[in-house]
Amino acid sequence: YTLNDGEKTSENFSIGIDINSRPVLSTLAPSITLNENRSVIITDADLLVLDRDTRDSSLVYTLETVPDPTVGVLRLNEEVLRQYDSFTQDDINKNRVKYEATSSQSSSFEFSVSDTSTGIIGNTVFSVNVNKIPQFDPSNSETLSLTEGRFVKVSDQQLKITDQDTSDDNLIYTLKDNPANGDLFLLSNTPDI
């Protein structure tokens, strides 16, 4: 632009305006679900921030809170992450961030996100839902033997599963393979065999 006072015109001046696009959390409800005592990679389907003027490697997540380590841990390239540690969107995109459940309890952690300028996403909760798995202890089971052509009833002496959160009536057995010898029948309301 130039200035003119009616008599003289100034030299040309220019003003640069830098508009910073703020980061946007694209994931509506950041969360994962996994089975107890397992781990899962956190992908961009689970956690995604977009910023049109910042590279993914410069979108930095900072852990404001972390899960109780007796419940679960976050890892970046196998290293445990602690409060105020950070990782990037690029780390997520390249499958470097994972959650490892160390118990059957669900958990959560909080993060904030910053870009290379002044864009910030404040503290946001990431939920971790853990599926409890019924426990089978084969050391408490007895083997089952029978004479050819005879029937025998399978009881909890041979097959016992316990789950403190599920009643016995709601535990379901699924047969993956047929017996190598003989047949298996589901009998209901029958007298003892």
N, C-alpha and C positions, 0 to 999 in steps of 0.2 A: 504494500500500500504506500501511498505518498500523502504528504500533508501540503496544503496550499492555504496561505493566509490572504490571498487576493493579489499579492504582488510576487511572491516567490513560491516555488515548488521544491519540496524537500527531495532528497534522494529516496530511492525505493527501500522500503522496509518489509520484512516478512516475519510472521509469527507462526511458529509451529505448535500445533496442539496434539498432544499424545493422548489418545483415548485408550484406557486400559479396559479390556473385557474382563469381567469378574468370573471366577470359576463357578460352575453350576453343578450341583449334585444331581446327576442323571438317574441314579438309583433311588426309587421312591422310598423303599424300606430296606436299607442295607442289612442283609442277614445271610446266614448259612444254616444248613441242617446237616448233621452227621450222626453216626452211631457212636455210642460210648467207647472210649479208649481207642479211637481212630483219629485220623487226621484228614483234612480236606484243604485243597488249594483254593484260595480266595481269587476268583476270576473277575474280569470286568463285567460279567453278568451279575455278580454279587455286589460289586462296589465300583462305581464309575463316576469320575468327575471330568467335565468337559470345560475347556477354556480355549476359545478360538485363536487367541494370540499368544498362547503359552504351550511349549512342547510338553509332552507327557512326562518327560524326565525332569521337568521343572515344576510339576504340580506335586507339592510335598505334603504328605499326610503326617501329622504329628500326633502321637498317642497321648491323649490327655489322661486317660485311665487305662489300665490293663486288667485282664481277668486275674482272679486269684490263681496263682500257679498250681494250687492243689486241685483246681477245677479244669484249667486249660491254659495253654500258652500260644502266643503268636510267634511265628518264626519268619525271618527274612534270610533266605539262603542258608537255612538250618540253624542260624543263630537266634537265640531267644531275644525277643524285643521287650524292652522295659518301658516304664512310664517316661514320656518325653522323647523316646527314640522316634525315628521317622523312616518312611519309605515313600516311594513315588508311584504315580499312576503307571509309569513304565514298568516298575517292579511287578505291579499287579498284572499288567498286560502280558508280561513274560513269565507268569506263573512262579514268581519267586517268593510270594507271601502265602503262608499257610497257617491254619489253626489246628492245634493238636489237643483233643479232649483227653484229659488225664483222669476223668471220672465220668459219672453218669449225670452230672448236674449241668443244666443250661446256664449260660453266662452272657456277658456283654462287655464291650469296651467302648470308649469314647475317643473320637479323633477330631481334629480340625484340619483344614486344608488351606495352603497359601500358594500363590503363584509368584512369579519373579517380580511383580510390582506390588500393588497395594490390595489386590484381590484376596479376600479371606472368606472361608466358610467356617462359621463358629462350631462349637462343640456339637457333635452329632453322634447318636448312639448306633452301634452295630450290634445286632442281636445274634447270639449263637444258640441254636436249638439242638439239644442232644437227645437222641432216641435211646431209651434204655433197652437193653437186650436181655431177655431171660437167660439165666445161667443153667447150664447142664454140667453136672459133675459126674463123669463116667466112673470115677473111683467109688462112688456110692451105689453103683448099679451091679446087679448080679447077672451072670450069664443065664441063658435060657436053653435047656436041652430037653429033647423029647424023642420018643420012639417013633419010627416011621409009621404013618397011618394014624397017629394019635393027634389030638388037639390039646393045646395048653393056652391058658389065659395069660396075656402079658399084663403085669401089674406094675405098680410104681417101684417094686423091688428091682425090676429090670430097666425101667425107663422113668426117671424122675427129673423133672425140671422145676426149679423154683424161681420165683420172681417176686420180690417183696412188694412191688407196686401193682401186681396183677393177681386176681383170684384164680384158683386152679381151674374153675369153670371157663375162664376166658383164655387159657393157654391153649394154643392150637399146634398140633403136630402135623408136619407135612412130610409125606413119604417121598424121598428123592429117587430111590432105586428099589425095585422089587427084590424080595429075598432071593438069594442064589439057589436055594433048595426049599421047596414048599411054597405055601401060599399064606398071605396075611389077610384076615377078614376083620371088618369092623362090625362088632356085635353090640347091639344096644338092648337094654332091659332083658338080658338073658340070665338064666341061672348059672351058677358056677359050673365050669366045664371040668 
